[in-house]
């Protein structure tokens, strides 16, 4: 099979494929690609076996990450938890995979990474296993009583009752005030985790690109913001992408309240799945928190065409001594570091 390339932000066939392919997610959408390009300058490209001018039967979308710090890479896709190859047959995937390996052998790219949600594509010669994670999904097609009955009593149900007793309020939308409240909580959270925050421009671009398909939810005690989450929606899946909180108020149940509101909102919009994202294999606390909502846990593994296996740039950075530095530097320095580093970490 011949493999062709296209610009998924200029070729309307890409959005048509994403709208109808059963494995397409929010990360395949033009809105996600546009946000990546606007914030970090990554150039998207898609590979397909469909000839120009014909409907797309398949496609693998990637971004060109050109960094003098971490190397030149093709990534499918930066900052996405998963990005399944949108193929209709094993032959089509083999053709695209062989084309990608040929590109890697030219020496232009340090590595080429796929982030599949499943292992349906199977092994490919030259492809190695990269980072691995737990992946969590909650089935929303059950009745509300069945969903609530699946919530862990002390970790989920009791905090929800506590949030009600404390009279926590919540609001949702995409306005500047909510974005600012979310970002201030994100700064606190990233400091606790000893990591630089993502640039504010990233979240502004998500809001502009996704429109009503993005929502920020903020829980407050009186006027004080105690927890916030950012969700993205594509077709019948709501994706819980970012969360932030003030640790001083964790016991009040703010995060549980926001997730329960998200579940109710997703069901009212006809969503069948809440995508709770990935967790590091060694972060059992986060994985267990997601389990306690009644979510199913599976294992996902990224795949690479590379001369040698190595950790992804951001994860490697997070493990070195630089992580300790961010616990002590002023907030303005952490924000500036985030603006610099994330461009190189995709």
N, C-alpha and C positions, 0 to 999 in steps of 0.2 A: 504493500500500500504506500502511496505517496503521502507525505505529511506536509501540510500547509500551515502558515502562520497568519494571524489576524490581530488587529487591535480591538480588544473587547469593549473599549470605550467609544470606538467610532463605528464598529460594525454591529448593526442592530441584530444580526443573527445570534450574537452571544446572549443578549438579554432574552431572546425568544427561547433559546436552549435552556437557560437557567429557570425560566418560568415554567417549563414543562418537564424537565428531566427529574425523575423520582429521587435522585440522590443530590440534587442541588440544595445548597444551604445559603444562609445569609452571607457567608463569606465568599460565595461565587458572584454575588451581585455587583452590578456596576457601581452602586453606592459605596460598597466596601473598597472597591478598586479606586474609585475617585477620591475617597478619603485618604488612602495610602499615597496617591500621587500628589495631592494637594499638600499633605503634611510633610512627607518625607522625600518626595521627588522620585519615588519608584515608578518605573515605566512598566505597565502591564503588557503581557503578550499571551496569546492562547495558541495552542497547537491542536490541529484537527486533521482527520483524514478526509474531510468534506472539501471538495473543490470550491474555489471562489464562485460566488453567484448561485450556489446550491444551498438548500437548507442544511444547517449543522446537524449531523447525526451524533457527533461526539466532540469532546474538547477537554483539554487540560490547560488550565489558566495558571500563569506564573507571574512573578514580578522580577524585574532586573534590579538587583541590589548592587550598586557599584560603590564600594567603600575602600578608601585607602587604608583604613584602620583594620577592618575585618575581612577584606577580600571581596572579589566579585562573585556573586552567586545568583542562581535562579532559584526562587523559593515559591512554593505553592501552598499557602500564601503567607506573607509576613503577618505576624500577630494574630493569625487565625488558629483556633484550637484544632480545627480539622478542615480539610478541603479535598473531598473525594474526587478522583478522576471521573469526569462525566463521559463514560464510554458505554457503548451498546454491545460490545463483543470483546472477547479475549484477543482476537486478531487485531482489532483497532488499538487496544491498549499496548500490545506488543510492538506495533508499528511506531506509536508515539514514544514509548519507552526506549526503543532502539535509537530513535532519532535523538532523544535527549542524551543518551550515553555517547553518541557520536559527537554531539556538541561539547560534552564535558571533555572528551579526548582531544579536542582542538587546543585545550589549554587556556581558553578565554575565561572559563569559570572555575573557581576553586572547588565548588561542588554544586549539585543540583538536587533539591530536596522536594519530595512529595509528602503531604500530610494526610494520608487517607484515613477515613473513619472506620473502614473495614479492611480485611485482608483478602477481599474477593479477587483482586488482581493477581494474587499469588506471587511466587518468586520470579524474578527476572534476572538474567545473567548481568553481572556488573552492579547490581543494586544491593546495598547493605542496609542493615537496620540502624536507625539513628536514635533519637530520644524516644522514650516510652512513657506513657501516662495512663492513669485511670480516666475513663470517660463516663459521664453520668447523664441519664435521661429519665424524666418522669412522664409516665403515660397519663394524659389528662382525659382520656375517654371514659374513665370510670365515673361513677356518681360522686357527688360532693361528699356524701357520707362515707363512701369507700375510700376516698382520698384522705379525708381527715382521720379515718380509722387507721390508716397506714402511717400517720405521723407518730414519731417517737413521743411518748408521754412526757418525759421530763425535759427533753432537749428541744421539743417543738411545741407541743400542746400547752405546757405550763407557761413558757415564755409568751405565747400568744395571749393567754389569760392575763399575764402580768402587764403586757402592753395595754390591754383594755383597762385594767385597774389604774394604771399610771396615766391614763387618758392621753396616750401618745396620739398625735395627729400625723397624717401623711398627706402629701400633695404630689402631683405628677404633672409632667409636661416637658417642654424643651426650652423654656425661656431662660434668659441670662441669669436671673436670680437663682433659679434651681441649679443651673450649670455651675455657678459660683459656689453654692452650698455643697454640691457634690464634690467639687474640686478641692475645697478646703478640707473636707473629710478624707479625700484621697491623699492629700499631703501628709496627714496624720498617719494614715495606714501604711503608706510607703516608708515613712520614717520608722515605724515599728518593725517593718520587714527589712530594714536596712537597705533599701533600694531607692534609686532616684524615681521621681514621678514621671509619668508620660506627660508630654507637653500639652498645655491647655488647648492649643490649636488643634490637636488630634480630636478632642471631644467636640469642639466647635464644628469641625469639618464633618464629623459623623452626624451631628444634628442637621447641618445644612444638606448633606447628601441623602440621608434617610428620611427626613421630614417626619411625618406622623408614624413611620415604622420604627423610630427610635423613641424611647421614653426614659426620662430620669424620674426616679421616685425618691422622695426624701421624707424620713420620719423625724418628728420633732417632739421634744418635751418643752412645753410652753413655746418659746421662740428659738430654743437651742436645737440645732440639727444634730441628731445622734447617730443616724445611719442613712445610707443612700445606695441605690443600685441603678445601673444603666442596662436596659434591655433593648434588643433589636428583634424585629419580626420579619420573617419571610414565609409566605404562604401559610401553612398550618403549624409552623414551629415558632415558638417564642424562645429567644436565646438570652440567657442571663450571662452577660459578658463581664461587667465590672461591678465591684462592691467596695464600699468604704465605710468606715465607722469611727466613732470616738470611743476608745476602749473604756473610758470612765463610765459609760452608760450601757455597756454590753448586757448587764443583767436585766435591763428594762424590756428586752424583747423587740427592739426596733428592727433588727434584721429579719427576724421571723415574721413580724408584721408586714414588712415590705414584700417578702417572698410570697406570703399568703395572698396579699393584694394582687401580686403579679399572676399567681395561679388563677385567681378569680377573673382577672382581666383577660388572660389568655383564653380561658374557657368561653367567656362571653364573645370573643372574637372568632370562635370556631377553631381554635388551635387544638391539635391532638397531642402535641409534645412540648414539654419544657426542656430545652437543652441547657443543662447545668454546667456544661463545659468540662474542662479537664482538671485533674489534680496530679501533682507529682506523686510518684509511687511511694516516696518516703514521707509524704505529708498525710499521715493517717488521720490527723485531726480534721482537716478539711474534707477528706474523702468520707469520713464517718458522718460529718455534719450533713453532707448531701445524701448519704444513705438513709439518714433518719427522716428524710422527707418521703421515703418510700421509693426513691429512685433506683433504677437498675445500674449496676456498675459493670463496665467492660474494660478491656485493655486495648489501647491503640498504640501503634508503633509507626513513627515516621520512617521514610525510606530515602536513601541517598544514592546518587551516583557520585562517587568521590574516590580520589586516589588513596585516601586513608580516612578512617572514621575519626571524628572529633566532635566534641560538644558544640552545640550552637553558640554563637558569639555571646548572646545575652546570658545564657545559663553558665557559660564558662566565666563570664565576668562576675556573675553573682556569687560564685564560689571562691573567688580569690580575695585578697586582702582589701580590695577596694570596697567590699561590702561593709567592712567594719568602719571604714572612714565615714560613710554616709550616716552613721549613727550620731556623729558629733558635729558635722559641718552645719553652718547656718542654712536656713530654709532657702534663701535666695540662691545659694550655691547649689543646693540639691536640684532646684528647678532648672537652673542653667545647665547643670550636668545632664539632666533628663533631655532637654532640648538637643544637646549635642550627641548623647550616646544612642538614643533610640533610632536615630537616622542610620547608624552603623549596625544596629542589632537585628534588623528584620530577617 
